[in-house]
Amino acid sequence: MFTNNQLDLIQSLTKVDRKTINTRLLKIMEELGECSQAFISYEAVSGCTYKGCTQMNILEEALDTLLCVLSLVYQIADEYNID
């Protein structure tokens, strides 16, 4: 899904981003919540259809979550000297 160049870019951006590991974990939870909201809207769960989300919205939110997870992995590897 990601090229090596894209992964290198994510890793480089993670190094200049000042978020802590705790903050990144909270951001992952936020993004996962947004992904869940998009999914329940798409599935027309009672009370959630007003958002009108599409499959593309679900994919976008899932990718946002994935980017946050990758950033967390890179930060943990960097802070704990894991190759």
KETISE-91973 format. One record per atom (N, C-alpha, C): x, y, z; residue number from 0; atom name; residue in three letters. Coordinates in steps of 0.05 Angstrom, whole numbers, plus 5000, padded with zeros to 4 digits. Layout:
<recs>
+------+------+------+-----+------+------+
!    u !    v !    w !  nr ! atom ! rest !
+------+------+------+-----+------+------+
!    X !    Y !    Z ! NUM !   CA !  ALA !
...
+------+------+------+-----+------+------+
</recs>
This chain:
<recs>
+------+------+------+-----+------+------+
!    u !    v !    w !  nr ! atom ! rest !
+------+------+------+-----+------+------+
! 5016 ! 4976 ! 5000 !   0 !    N !  MET !
! 5000 ! 5000 ! 5000 !   0 !   CA !  MET !
! 5017 ! 5025 ! 5000 !   0 !    C !  MET !
! 5039 ! 5025 ! 5015 !   1 !    N !  PHE !
! 5057 ! 5048 ! 5016 !   1 !   CA !  PHE !
! 5084 ! 5040 ! 5002 !   1 !    C !  PHE !
! 5095 ! 5059 ! 4988 !   2 !    N !  THR !
! 5122 ! 5054 ! 4976 !   2 !   CA !  THR !
! 5143 ! 5059 ! 4998 !   2 !    C !  THR !
! 5167 ! 5050 ! 4993 !   3 !    N !  ASN !
! 5189 ! 5055 ! 5012 !   3 !   CA !  ASN !
! 5194 ! 5085 ! 5015 !   3 !    C !  ASN !
! 5191 ! 5100 ! 4993 !   4 !    N !  ASN !
! 5194 ! 5129 ! 4995 !   4 !   CA !  ASN !
! 5173 ! 5142 ! 5013 !   4 !    C !  ASN !
! 5149 ! 5132 ! 5011 !   5 !    N !  GLN !
! 5127 ! 5143 ! 5028 !   5 !   CA !  GLN !
! 5132 ! 5136 ! 5057 !   5 !    C !  GLN !
! 5141 ! 5111 ! 5062 !   6 !    N !  LEU !
! 5146 ! 5103 ! 5090 !   6 !   CA !  LEU !
! 5170 ! 5119 ! 5101 !   6 !    C !  LEU !
! 5190 ! 5125 ! 5085 !   7 !    N !  ASP !
! 5212 ! 5141 ! 5094 !   7 !   CA !  ASP !
! 5203 ! 5169 ! 5100 !   7 !    C !  ASP !
! 5184 ! 5180 ! 5084 !   8 !    N !  LEU !
! 5173 ! 5207 ! 5089 !   8 !   CA !  LEU !
! 5158 ! 5207 ! 5116 !   8 !    C !  LEU !
! 5141 ! 5187 ! 5120 !   9 !    N !  ILE !
! 5126 ! 5185 ! 5146 !   9 !   CA !  ILE !
! 5146 ! 5184 ! 5169 !   9 !    C !  ILE !
! 5167 ! 5168 ! 5166 !  10 !    N !  GLN !
! 5187 ! 5166 ! 5188 !  10 !   CA !  GLN !
! 5201 ! 5193 ! 5192 !  10 !    C !  GLN !
! 5208 ! 5207 ! 5171 !  11 !    N !  SER !
! 5221 ! 5233 ! 5174 !  11 !   CA !  SER !
! 5202 ! 5254 ! 5187 !  11 !    C !  SER !
! 5177 ! 5254 ! 5179 !  12 !    N !  LEU !
! 5158 ! 5272 ! 5190 !  12 !   CA !  LEU !
! 5153 ! 5266 ! 5220 !  12 !    C !  LEU !
! 5154 ! 5241 ! 5227 !  13 !    N !  THR !
! 5150 ! 5233 ! 5255 !  13 !   CA !  THR !
! 5172 ! 5245 ! 5272 !  13 !    C !  THR !
! 5197 ! 5245 ! 5261 !  14 !    N !  LYS !
! 5219 ! 5255 ! 5277 !  14 !   CA !  LYS !
! 5217 ! 5285 ! 5283 !  14 !    C !  LYS !
! 5205 ! 5300 ! 5266 !  15 !    N !  VAL !
! 5203 ! 5329 ! 5271 !  15 !   CA !  VAL !
! 5177 ! 5336 ! 5286 !  15 !    C !  VAL !
! 5158 ! 5317 ! 5287 !  16 !    N !  ASP !
! 5133 ! 5322 ! 5302 !  16 !   CA !  ASP !
! 5138 ! 5318 ! 5331 !  16 !    C !  ASP !
! 5129 ! 5337 ! 5348 !  17 !    N !  ARG !
! 5136 ! 5336 ! 5376 !  17 !   CA !  ARG !
! 5116 ! 5321 ! 5394 !  17 !    C !  ARG !
! 5099 ! 5306 ! 5382 !  18 !    N !  LYS !
! 5080 ! 5291 ! 5398 !  18 !   CA !  LYS !
! 5094 ! 5270 ! 5415 !  18 !    C !  LYS !
! 5083 ! 5265 ! 5439 !  19 !    N !  THR !
! 5093 ! 5244 ! 5456 !  19 !   CA !  THR !
! 5080 ! 5218 ! 5448 !  19 !    C !  THR !
! 5090 ! 5196 ! 5458 !  20 !    N !  ILE !
! 5077 ! 5170 ! 5453 !  20 !   CA !  ILE !
! 5049 ! 5170 ! 5463 !  20 !    C !  ILE !
! 5044 ! 5181 ! 5486 !  21 !    N !  ASN !
! 5017 ! 5183 ! 5497 !  21 !   CA !  ASN !
! 4999 ! 5198 ! 5479 !  21 !    C !  ASN !
! 5008 ! 5221 ! 5469 !  22 !    N !  THR !
! 4992 ! 5237 ! 5451 !  22 !   CA !  THR !
! 4986 ! 5223 ! 5425 !  22 !    C !  THR !
! 5005 ! 5208 ! 5415 !  23 !    N !  ARG !
! 5001 ! 5193 ! 5390 !  23 !   CA !  ARG !
! 4979 ! 5171 ! 5395 !  23 !    C !  ARG !
! 4980 ! 5158 ! 5418 !  24 !    N !  LEU !
! 4960 ! 5138 ! 5425 !  24 !   CA !  LEU !
! 4932 ! 5151 ! 5426 !  24 !    C !  LEU !
! 4930 ! 5174 ! 5438 !  25 !    N !  LEU !
! 4904 ! 5188 ! 5438 !  25 !   CA !  LEU !
! 4895 ! 5195 ! 5410 !  25 !    C !  LEU !
! 4914 ! 5204 ! 5393 !  26 !    N !  LYS !
! 4907 ! 5211 ! 5366 !  26 !   CA !  LYS !
! 4897 ! 5186 ! 5351 !  26 !    C !  LYS !
! 4910 ! 5163 ! 5356 !  27 !    N !  ILE !
! 4900 ! 5139 ! 5343 !  27 !   CA !  ILE !
! 4872 ! 5133 ! 5351 !  27 !    C !  ILE !
! 4866 ! 5136 ! 5377 !  28 !    N !  MET !
! 4839 ! 5131 ! 5386 !  28 !   CA !  MET !
! 4819 ! 5150 ! 5373 !  28 !    C !  MET !
! 4827 ! 5175 ! 5371 !  29 !    N !  GLU !
! 4810 ! 5195 ! 5358 !  29 !   CA !  GLU !
! 4804 ! 5187 ! 5329 !  29 !    C !  GLU !
! 4825 ! 5180 ! 5314 !  30 !    N !  GLU !
! 4822 ! 5173 ! 5286 !  30 !   CA !  GLU !
! 4805 ! 5147 ! 5283 !  30 !    C !  GLU !
! 4809 ! 5128 ! 5301 !  31 !    N !  LEU !
! 4793 ! 5104 ! 5300 !  31 !   CA !  LEU !
! 4764 ! 5109 ! 5305 !  31 !    C !  LEU !
! 4759 ! 5128 ! 5323 !  32 !    N !  GLY !
! 4731 ! 5136 ! 5328 !  32 !   CA !  GLY !
! 4718 ! 5149 ! 5304 !  32 !    C !  GLY !
! 4734 ! 5165 ! 5289 !  33 !    N !  GLU !
! 4723 ! 5177 ! 5265 !  33 !   CA !  GLU !
! 4718 ! 5156 ! 5243 !  33 !    C !  GLU !
! 4736 ! 5136 ! 5242 !  34 !    N !  CYS !
! 4732 ! 5114 ! 5224 !  34 !   CA !  CYS !
! 4706 ! 5098 ! 5231 !  34 !    C !  CYS !
! 4702 ! 5094 ! 5257 !  35 !    N !  SER !
! 4678 ! 5080 ! 5266 !  35 !   CA !  SER !
! 4653 ! 5096 ! 5259 !  35 !    C !  SER !
! 4654 ! 5122 ! 5263 !  36 !    N !  GLN !
! 4631 ! 5139 ! 5256 !  36 !   CA !  GLN !
! 4625 ! 5137 ! 5227 !  36 !    C !  GLN !
! 4645 ! 5138 ! 5210 !  37 !    N !  ALA !
! 4641 ! 5136 ! 5181 !  37 !   CA !  ALA !
! 4628 ! 5109 ! 5174 !  37 !    C !  ALA !
! 4637 ! 5088 ! 5187 !  38 !    N !  PHE !
! 4627 ! 5061 ! 5182 !  38 !   CA !  PHE !
! 4597 ! 5059 ! 5190 !  38 !    C !  PHE !
! 4591 ! 5068 ! 5215 !  39 !    N !  ILE !
! 4563 ! 5065 ! 5224 !  39 !   CA !  ILE !
! 4545 ! 5083 ! 5207 !  39 !    C !  ILE !
! 4555 ! 5105 ! 5198 !  40 !    N !  SER !
! 4538 ! 5122 ! 5180 !  40 !   CA !  SER !
! 4533 ! 5108 ! 5154 !  40 !    C !  SER !
! 4554 ! 5096 ! 5143 !  41 !    N !  TYR !
! 4552 ! 5082 ! 5117 !  41 !   CA !  TYR !
! 4533 ! 5058 ! 5120 !  41 !    C !  TYR !
! 4534 ! 5044 ! 5143 !  42 !    N !  GLU !
! 4517 ! 5021 ! 5148 !  42 !   CA !  GLU !
! 4489 ! 5029 ! 5156 !  42 !    C !  GLU !
! 4483 ! 5055 ! 5157 !  43 !    N !  ALA !
! 4457 ! 5065 ! 5163 !  43 !   CA !  ALA !
! 4446 ! 5056 ! 5191 !  43 !    C !  ALA !
! 4464 ! 5057 ! 5210 !  44 !    N !  VAL !
! 4456 ! 5050 ! 5237 !  44 !   CA !  VAL !
! 4437 ! 5072 ! 5247 !  44 !    C !  VAL !
! 4416 ! 5064 ! 5261 !  45 !    N !  SER !
! 4396 ! 5083 ! 5270 !  45 !   CA !  SER !
! 4408 ! 5107 ! 5284 !  45 !    C !  SER !
! 4401 ! 5131 ! 5275 !  46 !    N !  GLY !
! 4410 ! 5156 ! 5287 !  46 !   CA !  GLY !
! 4436 ! 5166 ! 5276 !  46 !    C !  GLY !
! 4448 ! 5151 ! 5257 !  47 !    N !  CYS !
! 4474 ! 5159 ! 5247 !  47 !   CA !  CYS !
! 4474 ! 5164 ! 5217 !  47 !    C !  CYS !
! 4451 ! 5162 ! 5204 !  48 !    N !  THR !
! 4450 ! 5164 ! 5175 !  48 !   CA !  THR !
! 4453 ! 5192 ! 5165 !  48 !    C !  THR !
! 4449 ! 5212 ! 5182 !  49 !    N !  TYR !
! 4449 ! 5240 ! 5174 !  49 !   CA !  TYR !
! 4476 ! 5248 ! 5163 !  49 !    C !  TYR !
! 4497 ! 5234 ! 5170 !  50 !    N !  LYS !
! 4524 ! 5242 ! 5161 !  50 !   CA !  LYS !
! 4529 ! 5234 ! 5132 !  50 !    C !  LYS !
! 4515 ! 5215 ! 5122 !  51 !    N !  GLY !
! 4516 ! 5207 ! 5094 !  51 !   CA !  GLY !
! 4544 ! 5198 ! 5085 !  51 !    C !  GLY !
! 4558 ! 5183 ! 5101 !  52 !    N !  CYS !
! 4585 ! 5174 ! 5094 !  52 !   CA !  CYS !
! 4584 ! 5153 ! 5072 !  52 !    C !  CYS !
! 4606 ! 5152 ! 5057 !  53 !    N !  THR !
! 4609 ! 5133 ! 5035 !  53 !   CA !  THR !
! 4632 ! 5114 ! 5042 !  53 !    C !  THR !
! 4636 ! 5095 ! 5024 !  54 !    N !  GLN !
! 4658 ! 5076 ! 5027 !  54 !   CA !  GLN !
! 4685 ! 5092 ! 5026 !  54 !    C !  GLN !
! 4686 ! 5113 ! 5010 !  55 !    N !  MET !
! 4710 ! 5129 ! 5008 !  55 !   CA !  MET !
! 4716 ! 5143 ! 5035 !  55 !    C !  MET !
! 4695 ! 5152 ! 5049 !  56 !    N !  ASN !
! 4699 ! 5164 ! 5075 !  56 !   CA !  ASN !
! 4711 ! 5144 ! 5095 !  56 !    C !  ASN !
! 4701 ! 5120 ! 5094 !  57 !    N !  ILE !
! 4712 ! 5099 ! 5111 !  57 !   CA !  ILE !
! 4741 ! 5094 ! 5105 !  57 !    C !  ILE !
! 4748 ! 5092 ! 5079 !  58 !    N !  LEU !
! 4775 ! 5087 ! 5071 !  58 !   CA !  LEU !
! 4793 ! 5110 ! 5080 !  58 !    C !  LEU !
! 4784 ! 5135 ! 5076 !  59 !    N !  GLU !
! 4800 ! 5158 ! 5084 !  59 !   CA !  GLU !
! 4806 ! 5158 ! 5114 !  59 !    C !  GLU !
! 4786 ! 5152 ! 5130 !  60 !    N !  GLU !
! 4789 ! 5151 ! 5159 !  60 !   CA !  GLU !
! 4807 ! 5127 ! 5167 !  60 !    C !  GLU !
! 4804 ! 5105 ! 5153 !  61 !    N !  ALA !
! 4822 ! 5082 ! 5159 !  61 !   CA !  ALA !
! 4851 ! 5088 ! 5153 !  61 !    C !  ALA !
! 4855 ! 5103 ! 5131 !  62 !    N !  LEU !
! 4883 ! 5111 ! 5124 !  62 !   CA !  LEU !
! 4894 ! 5131 ! 5144 !  62 !    C !  LEU !
! 4877 ! 5149 ! 5153 !  63 !    N !  ASP !
! 4886 ! 5168 ! 5174 !  63 !   CA !  ASP !
! 4895 ! 5153 ! 5199 !  63 !    C !  ASP !
! 4880 ! 5133 ! 5206 !  64 !    N !  THR !
! 4886 ! 5116 ! 5229 !  64 !   CA !  THR !
! 4913 ! 5102 ! 5225 !  64 !    C !  THR !
! 4916 ! 5090 ! 5201 !  65 !    N !  LEU !
! 4940 ! 5076 ! 5194 !  65 !   CA !  LEU !
! 4965 ! 5094 ! 5195 !  65 !    C !  LEU !
! 4962 ! 5118 ! 5185 !  66 !    N !  LEU !
! 4985 ! 5137 ! 5186 !  66 !   CA !  LEU !
! 4993 ! 5143 ! 5215 !  66 !    C !  LEU !
! 4973 ! 5146 ! 5232 !  67 !    N !  CYS !
! 4979 ! 5151 ! 5261 !  67 !   CA !  CYS !
! 4993 ! 5127 ! 5273 !  67 !    C !  CYS !
! 4984 ! 5103 ! 5266 !  68 !    N !  VAL !
! 4996 ! 5079 ! 5277 !  68 !   CA !  VAL !
! 5025 ! 5076 ! 5268 !  68 !    C !  VAL !
! 5029 ! 5081 ! 5242 !  69 !    N !  LEU !
! 5057 ! 5080 ! 5232 !  69 !   CA !  LEU !
! 5075 ! 5100 ! 5246 !  69 !    C !  LEU !
! 5065 ! 5124 ! 5250 !  70 !    N !  SER !
! 5080 ! 5145 ! 5264 !  70 !   CA !  SER !
! 5087 ! 5136 ! 5292 !  70 !    C !  SER !
! 5068 ! 5123 ! 5306 !  71 !    N !  LEU !
! 5073 ! 5113 ! 5332 !  71 !   CA !  LEU !
! 5095 ! 5092 ! 5332 !  71 !    C !  LEU !
! 5093 ! 5073 ! 5313 !  72 !    N !  VAL !
! 5113 ! 5052 ! 5311 !  72 !   CA !  VAL !
! 5141 ! 5064 ! 5306 !  72 !    C !  VAL !
! 5143 ! 5083 ! 5288 !  73 !    N !  TYR !
! 5169 ! 5095 ! 5283 !  73 !   CA !  TYR !
! 5180 ! 5110 ! 5308 !  73 !    C !  TYR !
! 5162 ! 5123 ! 5322 !  74 !    N !  GLN !
! 5171 ! 5137 ! 5346 !  74 !   CA !  GLN !
! 5181 ! 5118 ! 5368 !  74 !    C !  GLN !
! 5165 ! 5097 ! 5372 !  75 !    N !  ILE !
! 5174 ! 5077 ! 5392 !  75 !   CA !  ILE !
! 5200 ! 5064 ! 5384 !  75 !    C !  ILE !
! 5203 ! 5057 ! 5359 !  76 !    N !  ALA !
! 5228 ! 5045 ! 5349 !  76 !   CA !  ALA !
! 5251 ! 5064 ! 5353 !  76 !    C !  ALA !
! 5247 ! 5090 ! 5348 !  77 !    N !  ASP !
! 5268 ! 5110 ! 5351 !  77 !   CA !  ASP !
! 5275 ! 5114 ! 5381 !  77 !    C !  ASP !
! 5255 ! 5118 ! 5397 !  78 !    N !  GLU !
! 5260 ! 5124 ! 5426 !  78 !   CA !  GLU !
! 5272 ! 5100 ! 5441 !  78 !    C !  GLU !
! 5266 ! 5076 ! 5432 !  79 !    N !  TYR !
! 5276 ! 5052 ! 5446 !  79 !   CA !  TYR !
! 5298 ! 5038 ! 5430 !  79 !    C !  TYR !
! 5309 ! 5052 ! 5410 !  80 !    N !  ASN !
! 5331 ! 5041 ! 5393 !  80 !   CA !  ASN !
! 5325 ! 5013 ! 5383 !  80 !    C !  ASN !
! 5302 ! 5010 ! 5371 !  81 !    N !  ILE !
! 5294 ! 4984 ! 5359 !  81 !   CA !  ILE !
! 5297 ! 4987 ! 5329 !  81 !    C !  ILE !
! 5311 ! 4968 ! 5317 !  82 !    N !  ASP !
! 5315 ! 4968 ! 5288 !  82 !   CA !  ASP !
! 5292 ! 4954 ! 5273 !  82 !    C !  ASP !
+------+------+------+-----+------+------+
</recs>
